[in-house]
Amino acid sequence: MIARNVLANLIGMAVSIGVQAGLAFGGYRLAGAEQYGLIGFFTVLLIAAAIFDNGLGQTVTRAVARNQVEAPATTGTLVFNFALIYLGLATLLILAVWALAPLLATHWLKPQHISTAEVRECLVLMGFAIGIQRLRGIFQATLEGLERQVLSNLLLSATGLLRLALGLGALAFVAPTAEAFFWGQILASLCETVTFACAVGRVTPGAFRPQGLEGGLIWQTLRFAGVNMAAAATGTLVQIADSLVISAMLPLATFGKYSLVSTMCSAMVRLTAPLITAAFPRMAAYVRAERAAELRRLFFTASQATFALMLTAAGALVFFGAAFLELVSGDSAASADFAPVLAALALAYALSGLCRPAHALQMAEGDPATALRINLVTGALYLPAILLLTPRFGVILPALCLTGANLLAFVLFTATAFRGRLRGEALRWLRSSVLPQAAVIAAAYAGLRLMTDTALPLPVRLGMAVAASGLALGAAVLVSNRLRPHLLQIPRRLHLRSGQNGASTAAS
């Protein structure tokens, strides 16, 4: 089932990244840098609101997964209670953005060709779009806890494509403004949330049957969720602080360009979602059943796959970032200026993604407090640095500081992940799941980059980047002892399948 869920998550992730890229690149081309600055700020607020999913949503997934072992009949009651909590939080989120919109429009964002009234109206629309979309989190978390990830990804793909069509359609056919874009996102969020709610209603009996609140059930799970949400909130603040500072200190057009670069890099972290989403419920079940051997194998496999994917994606942006930026923006000068920022952010987001297997293990073991402490330490060092130094050094400084903060977080997450059920496995993990992948990926990119002249035409440079990515990913899989057998079995499976097809044809 895990392999099936990973495959479904990979397909869903590919569609999701395509939608995110289409909205970012199409939005930048259609609306321009300054209007896209508002869309970029919307992305920042979306990430901030994602603490629902990273905190409370992950708690729901864990609770539903454990219920399948202990008391499956209570799942409907669990979902109903958490749906009410989600509804209350989403309402508070909409009201908070509405109340803060005049202050943000007047004193925070720095538009040069957009009126304050237009900015304020866009902020209010952002709040509605985000609040409605966050309601989807309870239903998605339920499906993931039930390991119905094929269904979840099918719905995410369909509604994501609808979001892309409505967003770009509004910009192309209604008006090339952020306001038109946000109306499209509100409609897409409504469709998405209703679709997920209907799916959960079909697979979870009693999820929407009116019933009283279960105080004991809520308190038992919210004690875990409270610490988890605090950890998610501090971690999210570290990840978006650069965008918040730049949006407040620099012109909106400059923030629009930085937001485009940040979106390219944040898409990398989503590469980990298929693996962690599939592995986390099973990790929680293994922890509950005290199956240490299976837990270790699953953690090593998830780590090797995560490192292979994240380092391959980061290497493409570090070594060939200028070519990708030129493709996206259509501006070779801006691409050259922002290529160092892209490289720094690519490393920063890659390090963030590399923390996820260790964090998932800690969550499965019921330990969200460690992530909270790590995020507080990195935030205490990172936030003052960017506040003090960004006005002097510009957009490169927050990117470099974020890289340093995430490197520290990775070291701390790694150091604390092996204190529990995997005690004594740290060196073995480094030798099998970290160092070989990093070495072969760096070698593959460095070799092809030395062969690529910056004066070559853009299609040639992009072709070299794709070739380097394929070589790096293949090499990383081959040096991963938990992944290599699956890769080597593919030709054998294809041969057996073709033989079976031939036999069927002959028999017919």
C-alpha positions, 0 to 999 in steps of 0.5 A, a space after each residue: 500500500 505504501 508503494 501505491 500511495 507514494 506513486 499516487 502522491 508523486 503524480 499529485 505532487 507533479 500536478 501540484 508543482 505544475 499548477 504552482 509553476 503555472 500560476 507563478 510564471 503565468 501570473 508574472 508574465 500576465 500581470 507584471 512585477 508589481 501586480 505579481 508582488 501582491 500575488 506573491 504576498 498572497 503566497 506568503 500568507 498561504 504559507 503562514 496559514 498552512 500551520 493549520 495543515 502542518 500543525 493541526 492537520 498532521 495531528 488529525 492524520 496521526 489520530 485517524 491512523 491510530 484510530 484504524 489500529 485501536 477504534 475505527 468506529 470513532 473516526 467519524 466523531 473525530 472528524 466532526 469535532 475537528 471540522 468544527 475547530 477548523 471552521 472556527 479557525 478559518 473564520 478567525 483567519 478571514 476576520 484577522 486579514 480583513 481587520 489588518 488590511 488597511 494597516 498592511 495597505 498603508 504602512 507595510 506594502 510599498 506599491 508605486 503604481 497601485 492605489 492604496 484602496 486597490 491594495 486594501 481590497 486585494 488583501 481582503 480578497 486574499 483573506 477569503 480565499 485563504 480561509 476557504 482553502 484552509 477548510 480543505 485541510 481537515 478533509 485532506 488530513 482525514 483521507 491521508 490518515 485513512 491511507 486513501 491517498 490515491 483519492 486525495 491526490 486525484 481530487 487535489 489534481 483536479 481542483 488544482 487544474 481548476 485553480 490554474 484555469 480560473 487564476 490565469 483565465 481571470 488575468 487573461 480574459 477579465 483584467 491583468 490585475 491581482 484583484 481579478 486573480 483573487 476572485 478566481 482563487 476564491 471560486 477555486 477554493 470553494 469548489 476544492 473544499 466542497 469536493 473534499 468534504 463530499 469525498 470524506 462524507 462517503 468514506 467516513 460514516 458519521 463525519 457530518 452527522 450533528 453530534 455533541 462535542 467530545 471534550 475528552 477527545 478534543 483535549 486529548 488530541 489538542 494537547 499534542 496539536 497545540 505544541 505541534 502548531 506552535 512548532 509549525 508556526 515558528 518554523 513557518 515564520 523562519 521560512 517566510 520572514 525573508 519575504 515579510 521583511 523584503 515586502 516591508 522594506 523594498 518596493 513592491 516590484 522588487 518583492 515581486 521578483 524575489 517572490 518569483 525566485 522564492 516560489 521556484 525554490 519552495 516548489 522543491 520542498 513539495 517534492 518531499 510531500 509524496 514520500 512523507 505523506 505516505 510514510 508518516 501514517 505507517 510510521 505512526 502505526 509502527 511506533 504504536 505497534 512497537 515494530 522497530 525493525 520496520 520503522 528503521 527500514 521505512 525511515 532509511 528508505 524515506 530518507 534516501 528518496 528525500 535526499 535524492 530528490 531534494 539535492 537533485 532539484 537544488 543542484 539544478 537551480 544552483 548550477 543552472 539557475 540563470 537559465 531557468 530564471 531567463 526562461 521564466 521571466 523573459 529578462 536576461 538582465 534580471 536573471 543574471 542579477 537574481 541568479 545568486 539569490 536563486 542559488 542561495 534560496 535553493 540551498 535553503 529550501 533543500 535543507 528545509 526539505 531534508 529535515 522532514 524525514 527526521 521531523 516525521 519520525 519525531 511526530 510519529 513518536 509523539 514528540 512535537 516539542 523538539 521541533 518547537 525548540 529547534 525552530 525557536 533557536 534558529 529563529 532567535 538567530 535568523 530574525 534579528 540578522 535579516 531585520 538589521 542587515 537587509 536594508 544595507 545588503 539588499 535581497 541577497 542577505 535574507 537568502 544567505 541567512 535563511 541558508 544558514 538557519 536551515 543548515 543549523 536546523 538540519 544539524 539539530 533535527 538529525 542530532 535529535 532524531 536518533 534519541 528514541 527508537 532508532 538510537 545508535 543508527 545515526 552513523 549508519 544513516 549518514 553512510 547510507 542515506 546522506 553522504 553517497 547521495 550528496 557526493 554523486 549529485 555534486 559530481 554530476 552537476 559540476 561535471 556538466 556545468 563545466 562543459 556548459 558555456 554561458 554564451 550558449 543559446 538558452 535551449 542548449 543550456 536548458 537541455 544541459 540542465 535537464 541532462 545533468 538532473 537526470 544523471 544526478 538523480 539516477 546516480 543518487 538512486 544507484 548509490 542508495 541501498 534501499 532504492 537501488 533494488 527497486 530501480 533494478 527490478 524495473 527492467 525485469 518487471 517490464 520483461 515479465 509483463 511483456 511476456 505475459 502480454 505475448 502469452 495472452 496474445 498467443 492464447 487468444 
